[in-house]
Amino acid sequence: MDSGAWPCGAREEPDGEISVAGVRLSALAAAYGTPALILDESDVRYRCRSYVAALPGTEIAYAGKAFLCRAVAQWIAAEGLSLAVSSAGELAVAQAVNFPSERTILLGNATPADLRAALRYGVDRMVVDSTAEILRLAALTPRLQRVLVQVTPDVHPPADRAAMAGDDQRSGFSLRSGAAADAVRRVLSHPELTLTGLRCQLAALPTELSDYETAAREILGLMAAVRDHTGVTLTELNLGGGHAVPYLAGDDDVGLASFADRVRRVIASQCAQLRLPVPHLVIEPGRAIVNRAMITLCRVLAVKRSAVGRMFVTLDGSLIETPGQELYGAGYSVHAVRPSNAPSGPATVAGRHGEAGDVLAADVALPADVRPGDLVALPGTGAYNHSMAPGYTLVGRPPVIAVKNGEPRALIRKETISDLLVRDIGL
Ligand SMILES: *Cc1c(COP(=O)(O)O)cnc(C)c1O
């Protein structure tokens, strides 16, 4: 397998076909149809264990918004991770598997309905992202609620990711402007709220570990200022997620060992310098846990060839059902599943939605004999794909099929036409 985006269980069978966890992709397509999302359970568990092993003593909270269903919540619970949820819906999935409330965190920008659901569940910590949210939570909570303030460090991502982070982002309280210190004072003024610490989320996919070091330093600086001005010692530092993963051959991941080493080192030295106790460290990887575990399996609908030999391959899947990479500016790799001795040629792979934008890969190599009905696999599509698929043109969202020890099992069934019509309740 030529890129780091494949799940651990992906193999090339002796005849050249791809299998995952001992199940051939052709067998999965025959049983479940296409497009289908194939999830390697062992890969998810392996990523969880890698984090736990690399960061002993650190709380690893899976960011459920990357992809959540009951089975995944159960694996996360069994591997000892915490769960960061973003809504009452994600919380309902957690509840369905009795995910321990003491290991559950509600992320910020929650609606009043989300806050109520989280309070009912007894979510251990809630992240507040705005003054309105602080007031709302203080008014709603029937008991002492542990809270973290979302802060925005002065870390500037490359221009192509600037919309997603940086000091001027819409989420979080700016450290530089003093808004973060102000939010801390506000939370401390509410007797219903216990401020445990501060949290940040860096740009999606920073490969620069120095961004995490800068963020940790700035946040610890505010913790020292809070101690000096109020006498309150904050005990928790949450560095969020956003760890880069390989999407295409040659891509790097964040480098877990060096991430762990550098983050711990900068926290230790900064705490010594500021005479702060070393806080409880929390990180919240989403994509780094699930992205590599999932393959999108599609069938070729049509093949056209240009005069210069370029192929235009249209799939029964689309960017609409698989928007994750597009959103984060990463790429998709596309692999033919059927073994072929034909030479490879350059291909543009498009989704079924005719719009110009539905191009999954502008330039990949596919066997020159690729034909309608062939299967293709898009590895590394676990995060922000199914969870963000909106259902454009009412094609229905694809099923999610787990594979383990040679056995497939459906986790989420295909969205049917009757599912779609159920919501259409008026004339
Ligand atoms: C999205 C998000 C994460 C996880 O990001 P990944 O890139 O999936 O690791 C963590 N925390 C917050 C607040 C987020 O918004």
The ligand as an SDF file (V2000), in Angstrom:
LIG
                    3D

 15 15  0  0  0  0  0  0  0  0999 V2000
  -12.3970   19.7160   15.4090 C   0  0  0  0  0  0  0  0  0  0  0  0
  -11.9140   19.8820   16.7160 C   0  0  0  0  0  0  0  0  0  0  0  0
  -11.0600   18.9450   17.2780 C   0  0  0  0  0  0  0  0  0  0  0  0
  -10.4810   17.7960   16.5550 C   0  0  0  0  0  0  0  0  0  0  0  0
   -9.7830   18.1740   15.4100 O   0  0  0  0  0  0  0  0  0  0  0  0
   -9.1100   17.0380   14.5600 P   0  0  0  0  0  0  0  0  0  0  0  0
   -8.4950   17.7680   13.4330 O   0  0  0  0  0  0  0  0  0  0  0  0
  -10.1950   16.1260   14.1240 O   0  0  0  0  0  0  0  0  0  0  0  0
   -8.1330   16.3700   15.4530 O   0  0  0  0  0  0  0  0  0  0  0  0
  -10.7300   19.1060   18.5930 C   0  0  0  0  0  0  0  0  0  0  0  0
  -11.2170   20.1270   19.2880 N   0  0  0  0  0  0  0  0  0  0  0  0
  -12.0240   21.0720   18.7330 C   0  0  0  0  0  0  0  0  0  0  0  0
  -12.5190   22.2020   19.5280 C   0  0  0  0  0  0  0  0  0  0  0  0
  -12.3920   20.9870   17.4570 C   0  0  0  0  0  0  0  0  0  0  0  0
  -13.1970   21.9450   16.9610 O   0  0  0  0  0  0  0  0  0  0  0  0
  1  2  1  0
  2  3  1  0
  2 14  2  0
  3  4  1  0
  3 10  2  0
  4  5  1  0
  5  6  1  0
  6  7  2  0
  6  8  1  0
  6  9  1  0
 10 11  1  0
 11 12  2  0
 12 13  1  0
 12 14  1  0
 14 15  1  0
M  END
$$$$
